Amino acid sequence: MPFKRPTLPELDERIRSDITGAVRMKGAATRAASVLRRSVVAIKSRVYAGACHLLYGYLDNLAKQRFVHSMDDEFLDAEGGMYGMERKGEDVARGKIAVTGAEGALVLLDRIYQHESGAQYKVVANNPVVDGSAVITLEAIAPGTAGNLLPGETMRPVQPVVGINDEAVVLEPGLTGGIGVESDDYWRERILRRKRQPPHGGAKHDYVAWALEVPGVTRAWSLPLWLGMGTVGVMIMRDNDLNPFPDEEHCRIVFAHIFKKRPVTADVHVFAPVPLRIDVAVKLSPNTDAAQRAVEDELSDLLFREGKPEEVDAETGSKLYVSRISEAISSAVGEHHHYLIDPVNDIHVPANAVPYLGSVVFAGDPER
């Protein structure tokens, strides 16, 4: 049976009983209870109980560090190090902007641009203005997701640039790649995956583990025989980016990492999944803002957990069941009952696709 850690009052009572019993005080049945609150015995029992309580707490914490699912961050780093693994580090966002200005004007390297959010970027590659515009490559100064920007957003130089208009526009695919240090949850999951699925020199799960070693990659799937004998398809996602579906540059980085570890005969193809938009229409009761937000959160979580091409082949893909969508809506905090309007039928998910939540239409009370 599990060990029950004694509470501080229980320790105090035990120690007080031990002391009073050892000195053979009169009235054995009531000696512990009859000790005066400010007596030497009472003071000593409280002090000793406090020290013992701290030791029990320390031992309790040490017990949690024995298992990966309950380890703290320092112990996770040590556990991962035993398998030659490292926590993925942070990185800065990178991308391109378009500027306009006088013919031949040039934005110098290391010039600082700033977004309205306060995020700052430095120029790492420049071009002179030709026919009124130029494309400039930027890199965020501070690492993390705060540096990621969507296409079309604007920024300005911290100091005016001669011959260049102040407003600059972020180009496709945006400023991307900014990530923070790998969270404990993702780090813990990678370590557990390594323990449960040891490397096998190119087994299916090895490609998933190799892809997840690349900073920014949060999900990956391996598709054996993707394009025939000797080929392996690897799909990746970057769920912490503004656009979770990676671009060609992100796929190239993952490919370069896997290329160094793959069996020499494996023909590896790294690519982004095809986005599969899932729109939902539902009558909800109560149809409040809080309940609607909770439903959207549950649907997004469902698609993250179950809308994935695991254990499928290129022929069949997988299915997203309408009953599971309805169940997710029922799980939302604040939902009492609902009627699912759309989708009507189970959704086929091709083997090269990953679904994401599109629009959620709340069509009023199901009683109407």
CORWOHU-V947504 format. One record per residue. N is the residue number from 1. RES is the residue in three letters. PHI is phi in whole degrees, -180 to 180 (999 if undefined). OMEGA is omega in whole degrees, -180 to 180 (999 if undefined). Layout:
# CORWOHU-V947504
n=N res=RES phi=PHI omega=OMEGA
n=N res=RES phi=PHI omega=OMEGA
This chain:
# CORWOHU-V947504
n=1 res=MET phi=999 omega=-177
n=2 res=PRO phi=-67 omega=179
n=3 res=PHE phi=-78 omega=179
n=4 res=LYS phi=-98 omega=180
n=5 res=ARG phi=-70 omega=-180
n=6 res=PRO phi=-68 omega=178
n=7 res=THR phi=-79 omega=180
n=8 res=LEU phi=-61 omega=177
n=9 res=PRO phi=-61 omega=179
n=10 res=GLU phi=-65 omega=178
n=11 res=LEU phi=-65 omega=179
n=12 res=ASP phi=-59 omega=-179
n=13 res=GLU phi=-67 omega=179
n=14 res=ARG phi=-63 omega=-177
n=15 res=ILE phi=-66 omega=179
n=16 res=ARG phi=-63 omega=178
n=17 res=SER phi=-66 omega=179
n=18 res=ASP phi=-63 omega=-179
n=19 res=ILE phi=-67 omega=-178
n=20 res=THR phi=-65 omega=177
n=21 res=GLY phi=-69 omega=-178
n=22 res=ALA phi=-69 omega=-180
n=23 res=VAL phi=-89 omega=175
n=24 res=ARG phi=58 omega=176
n=25 res=MET phi=-70 omega=-178
n=26 res=LYS phi=-68 omega=178
n=27 res=GLY phi=73 omega=-173
n=28 res=ALA phi=-55 omega=-175
n=29 res=ALA phi=-70 omega=-175
n=30 res=THR phi=-123 omega=-172
n=31 res=ARG phi=-65 omega=-179
n=32 res=ALA phi=-66 omega=-178
n=33 res=ALA phi=-73 omega=-175
n=34 res=SER phi=-89 omega=180
n=35 res=VAL phi=-68 omega=179
n=36 res=LEU phi=-64 omega=-174
n=37 res=ARG phi=-63 omega=-178
n=38 res=ARG phi=-108 omega=178
n=39 res=SER phi=-76 omega=179
n=40 res=VAL phi=-61 omega=-179
n=41 res=VAL phi=-62 omega=-179
n=42 res=ALA phi=-65 omega=-180
n=43 res=ILE phi=-65 omega=-179
n=44 res=LYS phi=-63 omega=-178
n=45 res=SER phi=-64 omega=179
n=46 res=ARG phi=-69 omega=180
n=47 res=VAL phi=-64 omega=-180
n=48 res=TYR phi=-65 omega=180
n=49 res=ALA phi=-64 omega=178
n=50 res=GLY phi=-63 omega=179
n=51 res=ALA phi=-65 omega=179
n=52 res=CYS phi=-64 omega=-180
n=53 res=HIS phi=-63 omega=177
n=54 res=LEU phi=-64 omega=179
n=55 res=LEU phi=-66 omega=176
n=56 res=TYR phi=-61 omega=179
n=57 res=GLY phi=-63 omega=179
n=58 res=TYR phi=-64 omega=178
n=59 res=LEU phi=-65 omega=178
n=60 res=ASP phi=-63 omega=178
n=61 res=ASN phi=-67 omega=178
n=62 res=LEU phi=-62 omega=179
n=63 res=ALA phi=-62 omega=180
n=64 res=LYS phi=-68 omega=-177
n=65 res=GLN phi=-78 omega=178
n=66 res=ARG phi=-76 omega=-173
n=67 res=PHE phi=-123 omega=-175
n=68 res=VAL phi=-59 omega=-175
n=69 res=HIS phi=-68 omega=180
n=70 res=SER phi=-123 omega=-178
n=71 res=MET phi=-68 omega=170
n=72 res=ASP phi=-82 omega=-172
n=73 res=ASP phi=-60 omega=-178
n=74 res=GLU phi=-64 omega=180
n=75 res=PHE phi=-71 omega=175
n=76 res=LEU phi=-62 omega=179
n=77 res=ASP phi=-61 omega=179
n=78 res=ALA phi=-67 omega=179
n=79 res=GLU phi=-64 omega=178
n=80 res=GLY phi=-63 omega=179
n=81 res=GLY phi=-62 omega=178
n=82 res=MET phi=-63 omega=180
n=83 res=TYR phi=-104 omega=-180
n=84 res=GLY phi=72 omega=-179
n=85 res=MET phi=-104 omega=178
n=86 res=GLU phi=-131 omega=174
n=87 res=ARG phi=-67 omega=-178
n=88 res=LYS phi=-69 omega=-176
n=89 res=GLY phi=-85 omega=-179
n=90 res=GLU phi=-86 omega=180
n=91 res=ASP phi=-149 omega=-177
n=92 res=VAL phi=-99 omega=176
n=93 res=ALA phi=-79 omega=179
n=94 res=ARG phi=-138 omega=178
n=95 res=GLY phi=172 omega=-175
n=96 res=LYS phi=-124 omega=176
n=97 res=ILE phi=-128 omega=176
n=98 res=ALA phi=-109 omega=177
n=99 res=VAL phi=-122 omega=176
n=100 res=THR phi=-123 omega=180
n=101 res=GLY phi=171 omega=-178
n=102 res=ALA phi=-73 omega=-179
n=103 res=GLU phi=-57 omega=178
n=104 res=GLY phi=85 omega=179
n=105 res=ALA phi=-65 omega=-173
n=106 res=LEU phi=-137 omega=173
n=107 res=VAL phi=-89 omega=-175
n=108 res=LEU phi=-70 omega=176
n=109 res=LEU phi=-60 omega=180
n=110 res=ASP phi=70 omega=173
n=111 res=ARG phi=-65 omega=-175
n=112 res=ILE phi=-99 omega=171
n=113 res=TYR phi=-111 omega=-178
n=114 res=GLN phi=-134 omega=175
n=115 res=HIS phi=-86 omega=-179
n=116 res=GLU phi=-63 omega=177
n=117 res=SER phi=-74 omega=-177
n=118 res=GLY phi=102 omega=179
n=119 res=ALA phi=-66 omega=-178
n=120 res=GLN phi=-115 omega=-176
n=121 res=TYR phi=-138 omega=177
n=122 res=LYS phi=-112 omega=180
n=123 res=VAL phi=-79 omega=180
n=124 res=VAL phi=-114 omega=175
n=125 res=ALA phi=-153 omega=-175
n=126 res=ASN phi=-133 omega=175
n=127 res=ASN phi=-143 omega=176
n=128 res=PRO phi=-71 omega=179
n=129 res=VAL phi=-69 omega=177
n=130 res=VAL phi=-128 omega=-178
n=131 res=ASP phi=56 omega=172
n=132 res=GLY phi=93 omega=-178
n=133 res=SER phi=-146 omega=178
n=134 res=ALA phi=-151 omega=178
n=135 res=VAL phi=-108 omega=-176
n=136 res=ILE phi=-125 omega=178
n=137 res=THR phi=-97 omega=-178
n=138 res=LEU phi=-117 omega=175
n=139 res=GLU phi=-140 omega=-180
n=140 res=ALA phi=-63 omega=179
n=141 res=ILE phi=-76 omega=-179
n=142 res=ALA phi=-101 omega=177
n=143 res=PRO phi=-72 omega=177
n=144 res=GLY phi=119 omega=-176
n=145 res=THR phi=-73 omega=-179
n=146 res=ALA phi=-64 omega=-180
n=147 res=GLY phi=-84 omega=-180
n=148 res=ASN phi=-76 omega=180
n=149 res=LEU phi=-134 omega=178
n=150 res=LEU phi=-80 omega=175
n=151 res=PRO phi=-60 omega=179
n=152 res=GLY phi=95 omega=177
n=153 res=GLU phi=-71 omega=-175
n=154 res=THR phi=-117 omega=176
n=155 res=MET phi=-151 omega=-178
n=156 res=ARG phi=-135 omega=176
n=157 res=PRO phi=-70 omega=178
n=158 res=VAL phi=-63 omega=174
n=159 res=GLN phi=-121 omega=-178
n=160 res=PRO phi=-57 omega=179
n=161 res=VAL phi=-110 omega=-177
n=162 res=VAL phi=-62 omega=177
n=163 res=GLY phi=83 omega=-178
n=164 res=ILE phi=-118 omega=176
n=165 res=ASN phi=-67 omega=-173
n=166 res=ASP phi=-65 omega=-172
n=167 res=GLU phi=-76 omega=176
n=168 res=ALA phi=-121 omega=-175
n=169 res=VAL phi=-115 omega=178
n=170 res=VAL phi=-73 omega=-178
n=171 res=LEU phi=-95 omega=175
n=172 res=GLU phi=-61 omega=0
n=173 res=PRO phi=-91 omega=-177
n=174 res=GLY phi=100 omega=172
n=175 res=LEU phi=-91 omega=-172
n=176 res=THR phi=-129 omega=176
n=177 res=GLY phi=95 omega=178
n=178 res=GLY phi=-74 omega=-179
n=179 res=ILE phi=-138 omega=175
n=180 res=GLY phi=-93 omega=176
n=181 res=VAL phi=-62 omega=-178
n=182 res=GLU phi=-53 omega=-178
n=183 res=SER phi=-69 omega=180
n=184 res=ASP phi=-59 omega=-177
n=185 res=ASP phi=-65 omega=179
n=186 res=TYR phi=-67 omega=179
n=187 res=TRP phi=-62 omega=179
n=188 res=ARG phi=-62 omega=-179
n=189 res=GLU phi=-65 omega=179
n=190 res=ARG phi=-67 omega=179
n=191 res=ILE phi=-66 omega=178
n=192 res=LEU phi=-63 omega=178
n=193 res=ARG phi=-62 omega=180
n=194 res=ARG phi=-65 omega=-180
n=195 res=LYS phi=-73 omega=-177
n=196 res=ARG phi=-80 omega=-178
n=197 res=GLN phi=-129 omega=-180
n=198 res=PRO phi=-61 omega=180
n=199 res=PRO phi=-58 omega=179
n=200 res=HIS phi=-129 omega=173
n=201 res=GLY phi=65 omega=178
n=202 res=GLY phi=116 omega=174
n=203 res=ALA phi=-69 omega=-176
n=204 res=LYS phi=-56 omega=-176
n=205 res=HIS phi=-74 omega=177
n=206 res=ASP phi=-64 omega=-179
n=207 res=TYR phi=-65 omega=176
n=208 res=VAL phi=-65 omega=180
n=209 res=ALA phi=-63 omega=180
n=210 res=TRP phi=-65 omega=180
n=211 res=ALA phi=-65 omega=-178
n=212 res=LEU phi=-71 omega=176
n=213 res=GLU phi=-74 omega=-177
n=214 res=VAL phi=-81 omega=180
n=215 res=PRO phi=-55 omega=179
n=216 res=GLY phi=96 omega=-180
n=217 res=VAL phi=-81 omega=-177
n=218 res=THR phi=-109 omega=178
n=219 res=ARG phi=-141 omega=178
n=220 res=ALA phi=-153 omega=178
n=221 res=TRP phi=-138 omega=179
n=222 res=SER phi=-108 omega=-178
n=223 res=LEU phi=-123 omega=-180
n=224 res=PRO phi=-62 omega=178
n=225 res=LEU phi=56 omega=-172
n=226 res=TRP phi=-59 omega=179
n=227 res=LEU phi=-119 omega=180
n=228 res=GLY phi=118 omega=-177
n=229 res=MET phi=-58 omega=176
n=230 res=GLY phi=83 omega=-178
n=231 res=THR phi=-104 omega=178
n=232 res=VAL phi=-135 omega=174
n=233 res=GLY phi=-95 omega=178
n=234 res=VAL phi=-127 omega=177
n=235 res=MET phi=-100 omega=-178
n=236 res=ILE phi=-131 omega=175
n=237 res=MET phi=-132 omega=177
n=238 res=ARG phi=-126 omega=-170
n=239 res=ASP phi=-68 omega=-180
n=240 res=ASN phi=-90 omega=176
n=241 res=ASP phi=-84 omega=176
n=242 res=LEU phi=-61 omega=172
n=243 res=ASN phi=-111 omega=-175
n=244 res=PRO phi=-69 omega=179
n=245 res=PHE phi=-89 omega=-171
n=246 res=PRO phi=-67 omega=176
n=247 res=ASP phi=-91 omega=-176
n=248 res=GLU phi=-63 omega=-179
n=249 res=GLU phi=-65 omega=178
n=250 res=HIS phi=-63 omega=179
n=251 res=CYS phi=-65 omega=179
n=252 res=ARG phi=-63 omega=180
n=253 res=ILE phi=-64 omega=180
n=254 res=VAL phi=-66 omega=179
n=255 res=PHE phi=-60 omega=-179
n=256 res=ALA phi=-62 omega=179
n=257 res=HIS phi=-70 omega=-179
n=258 res=ILE phi=-69 omega=-177
n=259 res=PHE phi=-56 omega=-179
n=260 res=LYS phi=-74 omega=-174
n=261 res=LYS phi=-114 omega=-174
n=262 res=ARG phi=-69 omega=167
n=263 res=PRO phi=-60 omega=-171
n=264 res=VAL phi=-63 omega=-178
n=265 res=THR phi=-91 omega=-176
n=266 res=ALA phi=-80 omega=176
n=267 res=ASP phi=-100 omega=-171
n=268 res=VAL phi=-97 omega=176
n=269 res=HIS phi=-126 omega=179
n=270 res=VAL phi=-105 omega=-177
n=271 res=PHE phi=-153 omega=177
n=272 res=ALA phi=-86 omega=177
n=273 res=PRO phi=-66 omega=173
n=274 res=VAL phi=-76 omega=179
n=275 res=PRO phi=-66 omega=178
n=276 res=LEU phi=-116 omega=-177
n=277 res=ARG phi=-76 omega=178
n=278 res=ILE phi=-116 omega=176
n=279 res=ASP phi=-98 omega=-177
n=280 res=VAL phi=-129 omega=172
n=281 res=ALA phi=-126 omega=-174
n=282 res=VAL phi=-150 omega=168
n=283 res=LYS phi=-93 omega=-169
n=284 res=LEU phi=-125 omega=175
n=285 res=SER phi=-134 omega=-5
n=286 res=PRO phi=-75 omega=-176
n=287 res=ASN phi=-91 omega=-179
n=288 res=THR phi=-101 omega=179
n=289 res=ASP phi=-61 omega=-178
n=290 res=ALA phi=-64 omega=179
n=291 res=ALA phi=-66 omega=178
n=292 res=GLN phi=-63 omega=-180
n=293 res=ARG phi=-64 omega=180
n=294 res=ALA phi=-66 omega=178
n=295 res=VAL phi=-64 omega=179
n=296 res=GLU phi=-61 omega=179
n=297 res=ASP phi=-64 omega=-180
n=298 res=GLU phi=-66 omega=179
n=299 res=LEU phi=-67 omega=178
n=300 res=SER phi=-63 omega=180
n=301 res=ASP phi=-67 omega=178
n=302 res=LEU phi=-61 omega=-179
n=303 res=LEU phi=-66 omega=178
n=304 res=PHE phi=-67 omega=-176
n=305 res=ARG phi=-80 omega=-168
n=306 res=GLU phi=-116 omega=180
n=307 res=GLY phi=-85 omega=-175
n=308 res=LYS phi=-139 omega=-174
n=309 res=PRO phi=-87 omega=179
n=310 res=GLU phi=-88 omega=179
n=311 res=GLU phi=55 omega=176
n=312 res=VAL phi=-128 omega=174
n=313 res=ASP phi=-121 omega=-175
n=314 res=ALA phi=-67 omega=-177
n=315 res=GLU phi=-84 omega=-168
n=316 res=THR phi=-101 omega=-173
n=317 res=GLY phi=70 omega=-180
n=318 res=SER phi=-140 omega=-178
n=319 res=LYS phi=-126 omega=171
n=320 res=LEU phi=-111 omega=-171
n=321 res=TYR phi=-83 omega=178
n=322 res=VAL phi=-60 omega=-179
n=323 res=SER phi=-63 omega=179
n=324 res=ARG phi=-72 omega=176
n=325 res=ILE phi=-65 omega=179
n=326 res=SER phi=-64 omega=178
n=327 res=GLU phi=-64 omega=179
n=328 res=ALA phi=-63 omega=178
n=329 res=ILE phi=-64 omega=179
n=330 res=SER phi=-64 omega=-179
n=331 res=SER phi=-79 omega=-177
n=332 res=ALA phi=-65 omega=179
n=333 res=VAL phi=-65 omega=179
n=334 res=GLY phi=97 omega=179
n=335 res=GLU phi=-77 omega=178
n=336 res=HIS phi=-101 omega=174
n=337 res=HIS phi=-158 omega=-177
n=338 res=HIS phi=-156 omega=173
n=339 res=TYR phi=-132 omega=-178
n=340 res=LEU phi=-83 omega=-179
n=341 res=ILE phi=-89 omega=-177
n=342 res=ASP phi=-148 omega=8
n=343 res=PRO phi=-79 omega=-180
n=344 res=VAL phi=-93 omega=-177
n=345 res=ASN phi=-113 omega=175
n=346 res=ASP phi=-59 omega=-174
n=347 res=ILE phi=-103 omega=176
n=348 res=HIS phi=-81 omega=178
n=349 res=VAL phi=-109 omega=178
n=350 res=PRO phi=-59 omega=-176
n=351 res=ALA phi=-65 omega=180
n=352 res=ASN phi=-106 omega=-176
n=353 res=ALA phi=-125 omega=173
n=354 res=VAL phi=-132 omega=-179
n=355 res=PRO phi=-76 omega=174
n=356 res=TYR phi=-140 omega=-176
n=357 res=LEU phi=-78 omega=176
n=358 res=GLY phi=-89 omega=180
n=359 res=SER phi=-92 omega=174
n=360 res=VAL phi=-120 omega=-178
n=361 res=VAL phi=-100 omega=177
n=362 res=PHE phi=-101 omega=-169
n=363 res=ALA phi=-96 omega=176
n=364 res=GLY phi=99 omega=-176
n=365 res=ASP phi=-77 omega=-180
n=366 res=PRO phi=-65 omega=-180
n=367 res=GLU phi=-81 omega=-176
n=368 res=ARG phi=-102 omega=999
